[in-house]
């Protein structure tokens, strides 16, 4: 029972860190990155469709992304979705591909992105702590019901605290790396 609780907690904490990594991929840095387009959806024949299902991406230059639609009839809708997004990009189409040149980041914009990164990191930390709280409640219930001994429960709790610390330290490392990446000119 303890192993199941610990395994489930670790799995959920790993997932929280993965979500943070995905969120960080969506925060712009000085370089163009196809991950910026991950959250974009396009109205494709009346259905909202993720952009990566409709096109491939190339990165020929550090600040340029080429979006190459699989279906050329969707070109206008893809271009519209990129223009309407909060990426601050004005896409240009040549009929075969869409070129997105990322503008230089201003110091003010970089600071906003750093604040956003810290906010996302705090959300991940809270998520990890909530997972810990639920797992601790489950462990306490197992001890109270007499399914496991108090020593085993205490040992599992210490292991859970170590797991929580490991994941929050990983979140801290990720946010520091993202901040350094954002400040890099």
C-alpha positions in Angstrom: 0.0 0.0 0.0 2.8 2.4 0.9 4.6 1.6 -2.4 1.5 2.4 -4.4 1.0 5.7 -2.6 4.6 6.7 -3.1 4.6 5.6 -6.7 1.5 7.5 -7.5 2.8 10.7 -5.7 6.1 10.5 -7.7 4.3 10.0 -11.0 2.1 13.0 -10.3 5.1 15.2 -9.2 6.9 14.2 -12.4 3.9 15.2 -14.4 3.8 18.6 -12.7 7.4 19.2 -13.7 6.7 18.1 -17.3 3.8 20.6 -17.5 6.1 23.3 -16.2 8.6 22.4 -19.0 5.8 22.7 -21.6 4.8 26.0 -20.2 8.4 27.3 -20.3 8.7 26.2 -23.9 5.8 28.5 -24.7 7.6 31.5 -23.1 9.5 33.4 -25.8 13.2 34.0 -25.5 15.4 35.9 -28.0 15.5 32.8 -30.3 12.6 31.5 -32.4 11.5 28.1 -31.2 8.7 25.9 -32.6 7.5 25.2 -29.1 6.1 28.8 -29.1 3.4 27.5 -31.4 2.4 24.5 -29.3 -0.7 26.1 -27.7 -2.0 27.6 -30.9 -5.2 26.2 -32.4 -6.5 26.8 -35.9 -10.1 26.8 -37.0 -9.7 24.0 -39.6 -13.0 23.1 -41.3 -15.0 24.4 -38.3 -13.0 22.4 -35.7 -10.3 23.9 -33.5 -7.2 21.9 -34.4 -3.7 22.2 -32.9 -1.3 23.9 -35.3 1.3 21.1 -35.1 -1.3 18.7 -36.6 -1.6 21.0 -39.6 1.9 22.0 -40.3 5.6 21.3 -39.9 8.1 23.8 -38.6 11.6 24.8 -39.7 14.0 27.1 -38.0 16.3 28.4 -40.8 17.6 31.5 -38.8 17.7 32.2 -35.0 14.7 34.6 -35.1 12.8 33.0 -38.0 10.3 30.1 -38.1 8.9 28.7 -41.3 5.5 27.1 -40.9 4.8 24.7 -43.8 1.1 23.6 -43.9 0.4 20.0 -45.0 -2.9 21.3 -46.6 -2.3 24.5 -48.6 -6.0 25.3 -48.3 -5.5 25.9 -44.6 -2.8 28.5 -45.2 -5.1 31.5 -44.6 -6.6 30.1 -41.4 -3.1 29.2 -40.0 -1.8 32.7 -40.9 -4.9 34.3 -39.1 -4.4 32.1 -36.0 -0.7 33.2 -35.7 -1.6 36.8 -36.3 -4.3 36.7 -33.6 -2.1 35.0 -31.1 -0.2 36.8 -28.3 3.2 36.0 -29.9 3.5 39.5 -31.4 4.4 38.1 -34.8 3.3 39.3 -38.2 3.3 36.2 -40.4 3.9 36.6 -44.2 2.9 33.9 -46.7 4.3 33.1 -50.1 1.6 30.6 -51.0 3.7 27.6 -49.9 4.9 28.5 -46.4 4.4 31.1 -43.8 7.4 33.0 -42.5 7.3 34.3 -38.9 10.1 36.7 -37.9 10.2 37.1 -34.2 10.9 40.8 -33.2 13.7 41.6 -30.7 12.6 41.4 -27.1 12.7 44.7 -25.2 14.1 44.8 -21.7 10.6 45.5 -20.4 9.1 42.5 -22.3 12.0 40.3 -20.9 11.1 41.3 -17.4 7.4 40.4 -18.0 8.4 37.0 -19.3 10.6 36.5 -16.2 7.6 37.3 -14.0 5.5 34.9 -16.0 8.1 32.2 -15.6 8.3 32.7 -11.8 4.5 32.5 -11.7 4.4 29.2 -13.6 7.2 27.9 -11.4 5.2 28.8 -8.3 2.1 27.0 -9.7 4.3 23.9 -10.2 5.6 24.1 -6.6 2.1 24.4 -5.3 1.0 21.5 -7.4 3.9 19.4 -6.0 3.0 20.4 -2.4 -0.6 19.5 -2.9 0.4 16.1 -4.2 2.5 15.7 -1.1 -0.3 16.7 1.2 -2.7 14.1 -0.5 -0.1 11.4 -0.3 0.6 12.2 3.4 -3.1 12.0 4.2 -3.3 8.6 2.5 -0.3 7.4 4.5 -1.8 8.7 7.8 -5.0 6.9 6.9 -3.1 3.6 6.3 -1.4 4.0 9.7 -4.6 4.9 11.5 -6.5 2.0 10.0 -3.7 -0.4 11.1 -2.8 -1.6 7.6 0.8 -0.5 8.2 2.9 0.1 11.3 3.8 3.6 12.6 7.5 3.0 11.8 6.7 2.2 8.2 4.4 5.3 8.0 7.1 7.5 9.4 9.8 6.1 7.0 7.4 6.6 4.1 6.7 10.2 5.2 10.4 11.0 5.2 10.8 9.4 1.8 7.8 11.6 0.6 9.5 14.7 2.0 12.7 13.8 0.1 10.7 13.3 -3.1 8.9 16.7 -2.6 12.3 18.4 -2.0 13.8 16.8 -5.1 10.9 18.0 -7.3 10.8 21.5 -5.9 14.6 21.8 -6.4 14.1 20.7 -10.0 11.4 23.4 -10.4 13.9 26.0 -9.0 16.6 24.8 -11.3 14.3 25.1 -14.3 13.1 28.6 -13.5 16.7 29.8 -12.9 17.7 28.4 -16.3 14.7 30.0 -18.0 15.5 33.3 -16.4 19.1 33.2 -17.6 17.9 32.3 -21.0 15.5 35.3 -21.0 18.1 37.7 -19.9 20.6 36.5 -22.5 20.7 39.2 -25.2 
